[in-house]
Amino acid sequence: MSKFTISVETDNAAFSDDWRNAIGNILHHSYKHLFNHGEAGRERGVRSHNLRDLNGNTVGTIEIRED
């Protein structure tokens, strides 16, 4: 069984004006990262990636766990 988790902290300036656009941008970049680097870390059963807002700040993580 696998588990896919996305966690995003939305308490900074990048989310104050247009949070929908900020979340969409994060999801878009996450998709691109998973598509291009999806096999990295697979042998350990956990793949993760830090999520960054439009200002370059780390605002969360994306993680895939495989049992």
Sequence and secondary structure as in RCSB ss.txt:
>XXXX:A:sequence
MSKFTISVETDNAAFSDDWRNAIGNILHHSYKHLFNHGEAGRERGVRSHNLRDLNGNTVGTIEIRED
>XXXX:A:secstr
 EEEEEEE   SGGGTS HHHHHHHHHHHHHHHHHHHTTTTGGGTEEEEEEE TTS EEEEEEEEE 
